[in-house]
Amino acid sequence: MTLRHPGRFAEVPLPERPARFWPGGARLAVYVALNLEAYPFGEGLSEDIVPGSGQPDVLNWSWREYGNRVGGWRLLEEFRAAGIPPSLLVNSAIYGRHAPLVAAYRAAGAAIVAHGRTNGESQAGLDEAAERALIRTARTEIAAAEGKPPIGWLGPWIAETERTPDLLAEAGFAYTLDWCFDDMPVALSTRTGPLVAVPYPQELNDSNAIVARRHSAGDFADMMVAQYDEMRAQAENTPGLVMGVALHAYVAGQPFRLRALRPALRHIAQAVGDVWCTTSDAIAEHWLRTI
């Protein structure tokens, strides 16, 4: 039986891949992504901490908005203290009311990655014209605010159509975080050339682990440390690995979770020669220069 396949990448088993090294001879690249998301009030898709009771859902909307008003600022201080350059995944609608928060991350050296227009919508099921408009609007709005266009993309809800990689490449994106199927970057074929898939975590993701699976803040911090220690060991024989951590300002930015997150962030930011603590932009750019 032959299963349907995306047909966008070569099947090369991990043990058969050539050795790849990061800058300075590092064997493992580590990045931390922070999602800054904007949701419309009383409509659209949503992520809920408790079952909703109809619209307007003040409880769940307020919980999400907490991340942009409070949690994101607290996490910025943690990134600065740990010496971690964050990868900031932004809905372009964030600039409407929370531009100062993005500006503070920009000043701290964050890479700005496009995360669609708003997480109140999804690309799933869109026709080509509508999806192209969504992608181009998000890129244009971020470019106007940042003075340059973003090179990386994470779709809202990581939803795609059959043509999404083609449209991303045609819009000028160099990499995507949607395809979380490997521990190394992988070149996806598109109508106009390769689009790099940089590994993005679904397991080491505070939304999935804490909100969906109800792990504690301590459990999630332990997962971060265990992932780092194990991937560093695995990279001894398989250089070129990437470890990502996905955070959301309204989840990780809660004060009691910061207590557990703080030592885990500092653990993975250790200044050691075999680990490169960087951004998703830098990972993609280095990979493209060396393939």
SVG drawing of the C-alpha trace seen along z (x, -y; Angstrom):
<svg xmlns="http://www.w3.org/2000/svg" viewBox="-23 -52 57 54">
<polyline fill="none" stroke="black" stroke-width="0.4" points="0.0,0.0 1.4,-3.4 0.4,-6.3 -0.2,-9.8 2.9,-12.0 3.4,-15.8 6.1,-15.3 8.0,-18.4 11.1,-16.8 13.6,-14.0 13.5,-11.0 16.9,-10.8 17.2,-8.9 18.8,-10.7 21.9,-8.4 22.6,-8.9 22.8,-12.7 26.2,-14.4 27.6,-16.1 26.6,-19.8 28.0,-22.3 26.7,-25.6 28.9,-28.7 32.0,-28.2 31.8,-24.4 28.6,-24.1 26.7,-20.9 23.4,-21.9 21.4,-25.1 18.9,-26.3 16.2,-29.0 13.3,-30.1 10.2,-31.4 7.6,-33.6 4.2,-33.9 2.6,-37.3 -1.0,-36.8 -4.0,-39.2 -7.5,-37.9 -10.6,-39.9 -13.1,-40.5 -16.2,-38.4 -15.6,-36.7 -13.2,-34.4 -11.1,-31.4 -9.8,-31.3 -7.6,-29.4 -9.4,-28.9 -8.2,-28.0 -11.8,-27.0 -14.8,-26.1 -16.3,-29.2 -19.8,-30.3 -20.7,-32.1 -19.6,-35.5 -18.4,-37.8 -16.2,-35.5 -14.7,-38.0 -12.9,-35.4 -10.9,-33.7 -10.3,-36.8 -9.0,-38.6 -6.7,-35.6 -5.1,-35.8 -4.9,-39.6 -3.0,-39.4 0.0,-38.1 0.3,-41.3 -0.4,-43.7 1.7,-41.9 3.2,-38.5 5.2,-39.6 6.9,-42.3 7.9,-39.9 9.2,-37.4 11.3,-40.1 13.2,-40.6 13.7,-36.8 15.2,-36.7 17.5,-39.6 18.6,-38.0 19.4,-34.7 21.1,-36.2 18.7,-34.6 17.9,-36.4 14.2,-35.5 12.4,-34.7 9.2,-36.8 6.3,-35.3 3.9,-38.1 0.4,-38.4 0.6,-41.6 -2.5,-42.9 -0.3,-43.2 1.1,-46.5 -2.3,-48.1 -2.4,-48.3 0.9,-46.7 3.6,-48.2 5.6,-49.3 5.9,-45.7 7.3,-44.6 9.6,-47.6 11.1,-46.5 11.8,-43.1 13.3,-44.6 15.6,-46.6 16.6,-43.5 17.8,-41.8 14.7,-39.7 14.1,-38.2 10.7,-39.2 8.8,-36.3 5.5,-36.6 2.6,-34.7 -0.2,-35.7 -2.5,-38.6 -4.4,-37.3 -4.9,-34.0 -8.6,-34.7 -8.4,-33.2 -6.9,-30.2 -5.6,-29.5 -7.3,-26.2 -9.8,-26.0 -8.9,-29.3 -8.8,-29.6 -5.5,-30.7 -6.3,-34.4 -7.5,-34.7 -4.5,-32.8 -2.1,-34.9 -3.8,-38.1 -3.5,-36.9 0.2,-36.1 1.1,-39.3 -0.9,-41.5 0.9,-40.1 4.3,-40.4 3.6,-44.0 2.3,-45.2 5.3,-43.7 7.7,-45.2 6.1,-48.6 6.5,-48.5 10.0,-46.9 11.6,-48.7 12.3,-45.3 10.2,-42.3 10.3,-39.2 12.0,-36.1 10.3,-33.5 6.6,-32.3 4.5,-30.4 0.9,-30.1 -1.9,-30.9 -2.9,-27.5 -0.2,-26.0 -2.9,-25.5 -2.0,-25.2 -3.5,-24.5 -1.9,-22.3 -0.2,-25.5 1.0,-27.3 4.7,-26.6 4.5,-27.8 2.8,-31.0 5.2,-31.7 8.2,-31.3 6.6,-33.5 5.9,-36.2 9.6,-36.3 9.8,-34.1 13.0,-32.1 11.7,-29.6 8.7,-28.3 8.1,-26.8 4.9,-25.0 6.5,-21.7 7.5,-20.2 8.6,-16.8 12.4,-16.7 15.3,-17.7 17.2,-19.4 16.2,-22.0 14.8,-20.4 14.4,-22.0 10.9,-22.0 10.4,-22.2 8.1,-24.9 7.1,-26.3 9.9,-28.9 12.7,-27.1 13.5,-25.8 11.7,-26.9 13.5,-25.9 11.5,-24.1 13.1,-25.0 12.1,-22.6 9.4,-24.1 8.2,-22.1 4.8,-20.8 5.8,-18.8 8.1,-21.4 5.3,-24.0 3.7,-25.6 0.3,-25.9 0.1,-22.2 1.8,-20.9 0.2,-23.2 -3.1,-24.3 -4.0,-21.2 -2.3,-18.4 -2.5,-20.1 1.2,-19.6 2.4,-21.8 4.8,-24.7 7.5,-22.5 6.8,-19.6 7.3,-21.9 10.5,-23.3 11.8,-19.8 10.9,-18.9 13.0,-21.9 16.0,-20.8 15.7,-17.1 15.3,-18.1 18.4,-20.3 20.6,-17.7 19.5,-14.8 19.8,-16.8 23.2,-18.0 24.3,-14.4 22.7,-13.3 24.5,-16.1 27.8,-14.6 27.2,-11.9 24.7,-13.9 25.8,-17.5 23.4,-19.9 20.4,-19.4 18.0,-22.1 16.1,-22.5 13.2,-24.9 11.1,-26.0 7.7,-27.5 6.2,-29.9 3.1,-32.0 3.0,-35.3 -0.3,-34.5 0.8,-31.1 4.5,-31.3 4.1,-34.9 2.0,-34.0 4.0,-34.8 3.9,-31.4 5.1,-29.8 8.1,-32.2 9.4,-30.7 9.8,-27.4 10.7,-28.8 13.6,-31.0 16.1,-28.3 15.2,-26.3 15.9,-29.2 19.3,-29.8 20.1,-26.1 19.6,-26.1 21.4,-29.4 24.7,-28.0 27.6,-29.5 29.2,-26.2 31.2,-25.7 29.0,-22.9 25.7,-24.8 24.7,-27.9 21.9,-29.8 20.4,-31.9 17.2,-32.8 15.2,-31.0 16.2,-33.6 19.9,-33.0 19.4,-29.2 17.7,-29.5 20.2,-32.0 23.2,-29.8 21.5,-26.7 20.8,-28.4 24.4,-29.5 25.8,-26.1 23.5,-23.7"/>
</svg>
